[in-house]
Amino acid sequence: MNIVKEQLKGKRILFATVPTDGHFNPLTGLAKYLQQVGCDIRWYTSVTFEDKLKRLEIPLYPFEKALEINQSNFLKLFPGRAGITDAAEVMEFDLHYLLGNMAGDLYTDILKIHESFPFDLMIADSSFTAIPLVKIKMNIPVVSIGVYPLPESAANLAPYSMGLPPAKNETELLNYAELHKEALNKTFKGSTDSFHSILEEHDIRLERSLLLDLLVKQASLYLQIGAPSFEYKRVGMGENIRFVGSLLPYSSNHQKKPWYDERLEQYEKVVLVTQGTVEKDPDKIIVPTLEAFYGTDTLVIATTAGNQTEKLKEKYAAKNIIIEDFIPYDDVMPYAGVYITNGGYGGVMLSISHKLPIVAAGLLEAKNEICSRIGYFKLGIDLSTERPSPQELRSAVEEVMVNGQYKNNATRLSIELDSYLPTALCASYVAELLQQPGQLKI
């Protein structure tokens, strides 16, 4: 590791992320690690992360030409999205308007940043659409961090965002081939054509591919959060892909007093439920979970991300119900027997790290890809819906609690994840990349 530190000392690295917690937070641990080994770290993202970056002591370059889209305002900027309920249509809208169309303006901002901060390398989340522009036009290596399951296309897999398992036979292979044609030429045609048009405006002509697949292929290195045992085996995985374990948000040594409630010791059965920070409608999972277990012998801990917390507390005022805006998962997961989620990748990784089996209910924003893997690898139960009923949730929780295979599988995957040293491993890959001929900037 001393050699890696020596290789990285003084290197200038720009982090660049889509402005949502799920894309920003997982990269903060790596950013601080690289800063502590001597790299000059700066960050390009929304001004909404200014306070977090100040606490991290990392300078912020906020969006200037790029539209200020973030997890709080995107529905106001794009009100038409709220009326879309089909998972594929939501995905196409997001790829087209929230991601693909941003690429040119993101690149313009980055060119300006480079004038005063001539960075040696960019580290971006896997949805950051300026990746090919920076790599090809600026000739600067780009490391992409996979903050959701690997979206790389493969013949034995359906197009990403359909939430389907690997093909089991020749018939399914043929069906998936047709789905890939339909994805390129119909389902995701708008986002695909628009993104390639932006690249062509900058004299970049690449084989026509779905947006997320293209971003995987164009990264100098693609560091996938997770482990091979939580990813579908695929035909012809790219040579630029590496697994790095549970890359977690930065946590300082000066932690607040751990969260605790005496009821954690009073109940044998404890359930943790969350919908993450983007989903604002608690009626999807939180409310049916509270309805399912209200007044029972199961302790339900619900984290709302500040969405209708007080209203929910008033309505579900029972001894076995705890509702808070936010609770550190590391404080509560050791007590839980089941984690109920709409499929946020960071929460799922933490759940597995705590050997905690899962009940998943999510379809939109490609969360069906995460939920389907939970079911496929038998880490829990995938309910394959955005709006499970109280009875569906209760039955699934009871099944996960009594069937030991889910706990056993989560434990095995946890052990595999524990075998990685994520930040040090990522740093070694970064150092290796910067040592390659043509990658060092003078």
SVG drawing of the C-alpha trace seen along z (x, -y; Angstrom):
<svg xmlns="http://www.w3.org/2000/svg" viewBox="-54 -29 60 54">
<polyline fill="none" stroke="black" stroke-width="0.4" points="0.0,0.0 3.0,-2.3 3.8,-2.0 0.2,-2.9 0.3,-6.0 3.6,-7.0 2.1,-6.6 -1.0,-8.6 0.6,-11.4 -0.1,-14.8 -2.4,-13.4 -5.4,-15.7 -8.7,-13.9 -12.1,-15.3 -15.1,-13.4 -18.3,-14.0 -21.7,-12.7 -25.4,-12.7 -27.0,-14.8 -28.8,-12.2 -27.8,-10.7 -27.6,-7.2 -25.0,-8.3 -23.1,-10.8 -22.8,-9.1 -21.1,-5.8 -18.2,-7.7 -17.4,-9.8 -15.5,-7.1 -13.2,-6.7 -12.8,-10.4 -11.6,-10.9 -9.3,-7.9 -7.6,-9.3 -7.4,-12.7 -5.7,-11.2 -3.1,-9.4 -2.2,-12.8 -4.4,-13.4 -5.9,-16.8 -9.6,-16.0 -12.4,-18.3 -16.0,-17.5 -18.4,-18.5 -22.1,-18.2 -25.2,-20.0 -24.9,-22.9 -27.3,-20.9 -24.3,-18.9 -22.3,-21.9 -22.7,-21.4 -21.7,-17.7 -18.6,-18.6 -17.7,-21.3 -17.8,-18.7 -15.7,-16.5 -13.3,-19.4 -13.6,-18.8 -14.0,-21.8 -17.2,-22.0 -17.6,-22.9 -21.3,-23.4 -23.3,-23.0 -23.1,-26.2 -24.2,-25.5 -25.7,-22.2 -29.3,-22.4 -29.7,-22.3 -31.6,-19.0 -31.6,-17.2 -33.7,-14.6 -35.8,-17.4 -36.7,-19.5 -36.8,-17.1 -40.5,-16.5 -41.1,-20.3 -38.8,-20.7 -40.4,-17.7 -44.0,-17.5 -44.9,-15.1 -42.8,-12.3 -45.2,-12.1 -47.9,-10.7 -45.9,-7.8 -46.4,-4.5 -44.9,-2.0 -41.4,-1.0 -39.9,-1.0 -41.4,-4.4 -40.1,-5.9 -36.7,-4.5 -36.8,-5.9 -37.8,-9.3 -35.0,-9.4 -32.4,-8.2 -33.5,-10.8 -34.2,-13.9 -32.5,-13.5 -29.3,-11.9 -28.6,-11.8 -29.6,-15.4 -27.3,-16.7 -24.1,-15.3 -23.1,-18.3 -23.7,-20.8 -21.9,-18.7 -18.9,-18.5 -18.9,-22.3 -18.7,-22.8 -15.9,-20.2 -13.9,-21.9 -14.1,-25.1 -13.1,-23.3 -10.1,-21.9 -8.8,-25.3 -8.1,-26.0 -7.9,-22.5 -6.1,-20.3 -7.1,-17.0 -5.2,-13.8 -8.3,-11.5 -12.0,-11.7 -14.0,-9.4 -17.7,-9.4 -20.8,-7.5 -22.1,-5.0 -24.9,-7.3 -22.7,-10.4 -23.2,-10.9 -20.1,-13.0 -17.9,-9.9 -17.2,-9.3 -16.7,-13.0 -14.0,-13.4 -12.3,-10.2 -12.3,-10.6 -12.2,-14.4 -10.0,-15.4 -8.0,-12.2 -8.3,-11.9 -8.9,-8.5 -12.3,-8.0 -13.1,-5.6 -16.8,-4.8 -18.2,-3.5 -21.2,-1.1 -23.7,-2.3 -26.4,0.2 -26.2,3.7 -24.1,4.0 -26.1,2.7 -23.7,4.1 -25.6,5.9 -25.1,9.6 -26.8,12.1 -28.0,14.2 -29.6,11.3 -32.7,9.2 -32.2,5.5 -31.4,3.7 -34.4,2.3 -36.7,5.2 -35.9,7.0 -35.6,10.5 -33.3,13.3 -30.7,14.8 -31.9,17.0 -32.3,20.7 -32.6,22.2 -32.4,21.5 -36.0,20.2 -35.3,17.6 -32.1,16.6 -34.1,16.0 -36.7,14.0 -34.0,11.9 -32.5,11.2 -35.8,9.8 -36.2,7.7 -32.7,6.2 -33.9,5.2 -37.1,3.7 -35.1,1.9 -32.8,0.2 -35.4,-0.5 -38.5,-1.3 -38.5,-1.2 -35.3,-3.2 -35.0,-4.6 -35.5,-8.3 -32.7,-8.3 -30.4,-6.2 -30.7,-8.4 -30.5,-11.6 -27.4,-10.6 -25.6,-9.4 -26.5,-12.7 -24.9,-14.7 -21.7,-12.5 -21.7,-13.0 -21.9,-16.8 -18.5,-16.4 -17.2,-14.1 -17.6,-10.9 -19.1,-8.1 -19.6,-4.8 -21.5,-1.6 -25.2,-2.3 -25.9,-1.0 -28.3,-1.6 -27.1,-4.6 -26.1,-2.8 -24.4,0.0 -22.4,-2.5 -21.3,-4.2 -20.0,-0.9 -18.0,-0.2 -16.5,-3.7 -15.1,-3.9 -11.4,-3.4 -12.2,-1.2 -15.6,-0.3 -15.5,0.5 -18.7,2.4 -20.0,2.1 -20.9,5.5 -19.5,9.0 -19.8,11.6 -22.3,13.7 -24.8,10.8 -24.4,10.4 -25.8,12.5 -23.2,14.5 -23.1,13.1 -21.5,13.9 -18.4,11.8 -18.1,9.5 -16.0,6.4 -12.3,6.5 -12.6,3.1 -15.0,4.3 -13.8,5.1 -15.8,5.9 -14.8,3.9 -17.1,5.0 -19.3,2.7 -18.0,-0.8 -19.6,-2.7 -20.1,-6.4 -17.4,-8.2 -17.8,-7.9 -15.5,-10.0 -14.1,-8.7 -16.0,-11.3 -19.4,-9.7 -22.5,-10.9 -23.9,-8.7 -25.4,-5.6 -29.1,-5.6 -30.9,-3.3 -34.5,-2.6 -35.1,-0.2 -37.8,1.5 -35.1,3.1 -34.5,5.4 -38.1,6.1 -39.2,7.7 -38.0,11.0 -39.2,9.9 -37.9,6.6 -38.5,5.3 -36.8,2.2 -38.6,0.5 -37.5,-2.3 -38.2,-3.8 -34.9,-5.7 -34.6,-9.4 -36.0,-9.8 -39.5,-8.1 -41.7,-10.6 -45.0,-8.6 -45.1,-6.6 -48.2,-4.8 -46.1,-2.5 -44.2,-0.5 -44.1,-2.3 -47.8,-2.6 -48.7,1.0 -45.9,2.3 -47.3,0.2 -50.8,1.5 -49.5,5.1 -47.9,5.1 -49.7,2.4 -50.3,3.6 -48.6,7.0 -45.7,8.7 -43.4,7.4 -41.4,4.2 -41.5,2.0 -38.9,-0.6 -39.7,-3.0 -37.3,-5.6 -39.1,-8.2 -36.3,-10.5 -38.5,-13.3 -41.6,-12.5 -44.8,-12.9 -43.0,-11.7 -45.2,-13.5 -48.4,-12.6 -47.4,-8.9 -46.4,-9.1 -49.8,-10.5 -51.7,-7.9 -49.6,-4.9 -49.1,-5.6 -48.5,-2.1 -45.9,-0.7 -44.5,1.6 -44.0,-1.2 -41.0,-3.5 -41.0,-6.2 -38.1,-8.6 -36.8,-10.8 -33.5,-9.0 -31.7,-6.3 -28.2,-5.2 -28.6,-1.7 -25.5,-0.4 -27.2,-1.2 -30.5,0.6 -29.7,3.4 -28.0,5.6 -31.3,5.9 -33.5,6.5 -34.7,9.8 -35.9,8.5 -35.2,5.4 -38.2,4.1 -37.1,1.9 -38.0,0.6 -34.6,1.7 -32.1,-1.2 -28.7,0.3 -26.9,-1.3 -29.4,0.0 -29.4,3.5 -25.6,3.6 -25.7,2.6 -28.4,5.1 -26.3,7.9 -23.3,6.7 -25.3,7.1 -26.4,10.6 -30.0,9.3 -32.4,10.9 -34.7,8.8 -38.3,8.3 -38.2,6.1 -40.9,4.2 -39.7,1.8 -39.9,1.5 -39.1,-2.1 -35.7,-3.7 -34.5,-0.1 -35.0,0.9 -36.6,4.1 -33.0,5.1 -32.0,4.9 -35.1,6.6 -35.0,9.4 -31.4,10.2 -32.6,10.4 -35.1,13.0 -32.9,14.8 -30.1,15.3 -32.6,16.1 -31.4,13.3 -35.1,12.6 -38.4,12.3 -39.0,10.0 -42.7,9.0 -42.4,7.6 -44.6,4.6 -44.4,0.9 -47.4,1.2 -47.6,4.4 -50.6,5.0 -50.3,5.3 -51.1,9.0 -48.4,9.5 -45.8,7.8 -46.8,9.7 -46.7,13.1 -43.3,12.4 -41.8,11.2 -43.1,14.3 -41.7,16.5 -38.3,14.9 -38.2,15.1 -39.0,18.8 -37.1,20.0 -33.4,20.1 -32.2,20.2 -32.5,16.5 -30.5,15.7 -27.9,18.3 -27.5,16.9 -27.2,13.3 -24.6,14.5 -22.6,16.2 -22.7,13.1 -21.7,10.9 -18.6,13.0 -17.7,12.6 -18.2,8.8 -16.1,8.8 -13.2,10.3 -12.8,7.0 -11.0,3.8 -13.0,1.5 -11.3,-1.9 -7.8,-0.5 -8.7,1.8 -10.2,-1.1 -7.1,-3.2 -4.8,-0.5 -6.9,-0.3 -6.7,-4.1 -2.9,-4.0 -2.5,-1.2 -4.5,-3.1 -2.5,-6.3 0.8,-4.3 -0.3,-3.1 1.5,-4.7 -0.3,-7.7 -2.3,-8.2 0.0,-10.6 -0.5,-14.3 2.4,-16.7"/>
</svg>
